[in-house]
């Protein structure tokens, strides 16, 4: 029974690119006292942040409450990540086999992830449950102030990586950290009561977790997350513009 997961991981790893699987050297050792403290902090912040996230997405689009609470969510993730202990930027191997800060590869990965999500959106936008769930999220982009929506989107993208791929990833230990950090990420997202966001958190959580595992830091996940978020914010709303619920939240309730 214990060999199946190992065999499955080996099979999956063989199909992934080396830069997403091969781990660069790192020394992130910390004392048992520091590790236990990190776990206590991340546990408390996970609950607080998830609760605040759920409240923020229950507010009206373009309302001051929405923007304030959304920025509050970002501040909670960042504060929890910083308070938990040291964070690391991470490294990648260059073509010359030297270590360098990850930049171009994470950005390209974000573009690729957007392409996959965009293709999926073309398929699911007419489906029950998922299609309406996406339109409910996109109301916040469609009806809100573009600069404020972009600001909150970027702030939360960075903050989520600081906490979930930074502090939380380090807190779950060496045993299956990608799966564990992704599970907590998805569980926190369930507070939004939006199945589309939960599914996205699982897919992106796995990808970003693998980046954290291979690079040993948060720079690659941050750049991928930001690239993906900006492209989603720019190109996804037009796909759902004809849906009534993206323009008028009351139509979803009346339907």
FENHUVEN-V541049 format. One line per field, one symbol per residue. phi: phi as a letter, one per 30 degrees, with the letter a starting at -180 (. if undefined). psi: psi as a letter, one per 20 degrees, with the letter a starting at -180 (. if undefined). A space follows every 10 residues. Layout:
phi->???
psi->???
This chain:
phi->.ddddddddd ddddccdedc cddddabcdb dddddddedd dddddedddd dddddddcdd eidedddddd dddedddddd ddddkdcbdj bbddedicdb ddbddddddd ddddeddddd dddcdcddid eddddddded ddcddedddd dddddddddd deddccdded ddjdchdddd ddddeddddd ddhbdddddd dddddddddd ddddciacdd eddddddddd ddddcdeedc dddeddcbdd ddddd
psi->hihghghghg gghhiqqhii gppqqqnkqq rhghghgggg ghgghggggg ghgghhjirq qjqhgggghg hhgghggggh gghhaqqqhr rqprhjkrpq ppfgghghhh gggggghggh hhgihiqqfg ghhghhgihh hhirpghggg ghggghgggh hgggiegggh hiaiolhggg hhghghghhi iikohghggh hgghggghhh ggghhjaigg hghggggggg gghgighhhj hiphihhohh hhhh.
